[in-house]
Amino acid sequence: MRRVVLILFIVAGCSMINWIKPRIPPPHKVRGGVKFQFYAPSAKFVTLAGDFNGWGGTAMGRYDPNIDRMYDDGTHGDAKAGDGIWTIIKPLRPGVYQYKFVVDGINWYTDPNNPETIQSGGYTNSVVRVR
């Protein structure tokens, strides 16, 4: 009986590992701009879209996956390659900006690490304030 209970606890503990997500800070100033990070471990690519870049080209009528591409390869401000945390350091002037993360060119997400959002045009967007 004790073995069964022990095995159940081990299995339950192992299954919870997928629920544990790394703690990621909201966008913050670093050398070179503002550091944005998004956890998407199964993504092929992630981009940053916002009012500072024409919403990744969609404001001009076409999404461009090369605009503000984020990195999970240990470069461009990314701390560790392959950890599922996508990173970009974006030069921004002081101001208030709206943004979202675009995963694989299809799914648009607000920033789960930044509680500040705004409703705009029927959509909820994340907000970053640069001083």
C-alpha positions as CSV (number, residue, x, y, z in Angstrom):
1,M,0.0,0.0,0.0
2,R,2.8,2.4,0.9
3,R,4.5,1.7,-2.4
4,V,1.3,2.5,-4.3
5,V,0.9,5.8,-2.5
6,L,4.6,6.7,-3.1
7,I,4.3,5.9,-6.8
8,L,1.1,8.1,-7.0
9,F,3.0,11.0,-5.4
10,I,5.9,10.6,-7.8
11,V,3.7,10.4,-10.8
12,A,1.7,13.4,-9.7
13,G,4.9,15.4,-9.0
14,C,6.3,14.6,-12.4
15,S,3.1,15.6,-14.2
16,M,3.2,19.0,-12.4
17,I,6.6,19.8,-13.9
18,N,4.9,20.9,-17.2
19,W,2.8,23.3,-15.2
20,I,5.8,25.1,-13.7
21,K,6.7,28.0,-15.9
22,P,9.8,30.2,-15.5
23,R,9.4,33.5,-13.7
24,I,9.7,36.2,-16.3
25,P,9.8,40.0,-15.5
26,P,7.6,42.4,-17.4
27,P,9.3,44.6,-20.0
28,H,12.1,46.6,-18.5
29,K,14.9,49.0,-19.6
30,V,18.3,47.5,-20.3
31,R,21.3,48.7,-22.2
32,G,20.1,49.1,-25.8
33,G,16.4,49.5,-25.1
34,V,13.5,47.6,-23.5
35,K,13.8,43.9,-22.9
36,F,10.6,41.9,-23.8
37,Q,10.3,38.2,-23.0
38,F,7.7,35.6,-23.7
39,Y,7.5,32.0,-22.7
40,A,6.5,29.8,-25.7
41,P,8.4,26.5,-25.5
42,S,6.9,24.8,-28.5
43,A,7.0,27.9,-30.8
44,K,8.9,27.8,-34.1
45,F,9.3,31.6,-34.0
46,V,7.9,34.6,-32.0
47,T,7.8,38.2,-33.0
48,L,7.0,41.4,-31.1
49,A,4.2,43.5,-32.6
50,G,3.0,46.9,-31.5
51,D,2.1,50.4,-32.3
52,F,5.9,51.1,-32.5
53,N,6.3,48.9,-35.6
54,G,3.0,49.1,-37.4
55,W,1.8,46.0,-35.5
56,G,4.4,43.8,-37.2
57,G,3.4,45.1,-40.6
58,T,-0.3,44.4,-40.3
59,A,-1.0,48.2,-40.1
60,M,0.2,48.2,-43.7
61,G,-2.0,45.2,-44.6
62,R,0.5,42.4,-44.2
63,Y,2.1,40.7,-41.3
64,D,5.9,40.4,-41.7
65,P,7.5,37.7,-39.6
66,N,10.9,39.4,-40.0
67,I,9.8,42.5,-38.1
68,D,11.1,42.4,-34.5
69,R,11.8,38.7,-34.5
70,M,12.5,37.4,-31.0
71,Y,15.3,34.9,-30.1
72,D,15.6,31.7,-28.0
73,D,19.1,30.9,-29.1
74,G,21.3,32.5,-26.3
75,T,21.8,35.7,-28.4
76,H,20.2,39.2,-28.7
77,G,19.7,39.4,-24.9
78,D,18.4,35.8,-24.6
79,A,20.0,34.2,-21.5
80,K,19.8,30.6,-22.4
81,A,19.3,28.8,-25.7
82,G,16.3,26.5,-26.0
83,D,14.6,27.3,-22.7
84,G,11.4,28.4,-24.3
85,I,11.9,32.0,-23.3
86,W,11.9,34.2,-26.4
87,T,13.7,37.6,-26.0
88,I,14.1,40.9,-27.8
89,I,15.8,44.1,-26.8
90,K,13.8,46.8,-28.6
91,P,15.1,50.4,-28.8
92,L,12.2,52.7,-27.8
93,R,12.0,56.4,-27.0
94,P,10.2,57.6,-23.9
95,G,6.4,57.1,-24.3
96,V,3.5,54.7,-23.8
97,Y,3.2,51.8,-26.3
98,Q,0.8,49.0,-26.9
99,Y,2.1,45.5,-27.9
100,K,1.4,41.8,-28.3
101,F,3.5,38.7,-29.0
102,V,2.9,36.8,-32.2
103,V,3.6,33.0,-32.1
104,D,4.3,31.2,-35.4
105,G,2.8,34.1,-37.3
106,I,-0.7,33.1,-36.3
107,N,-1.6,33.5,-32.6
108,W,-1.5,36.9,-30.9
109,Y,-1.0,37.1,-27.1
110,T,-1.0,39.8,-24.5
111,D,1.9,39.7,-22.1
112,P,1.1,37.3,-19.2
113,N,4.0,38.9,-17.2
114,N,2.6,42.4,-17.5
115,P,-0.7,43.2,-15.8
116,E,-1.1,46.6,-17.6
117,T,-3.5,46.3,-20.6
118,I,-5.7,48.6,-22.6
119,Q,-8.8,48.0,-24.8
120,S,-8.2,49.3,-28.3
121,G,-10.3,48.7,-31.4
122,G,-12.1,45.8,-29.8
123,Y,-8.8,44.1,-28.7
124,T,-6.9,43.8,-25.5
125,N,-3.3,44.9,-25.8
126,S,-0.4,45.0,-23.3
127,V,1.1,48.4,-22.4
128,V,4.7,49.3,-21.7
129,R,5.7,52.8,-20.4
130,V,9.2,53.9,-21.3
131,R,10.7,56.8,-19.3
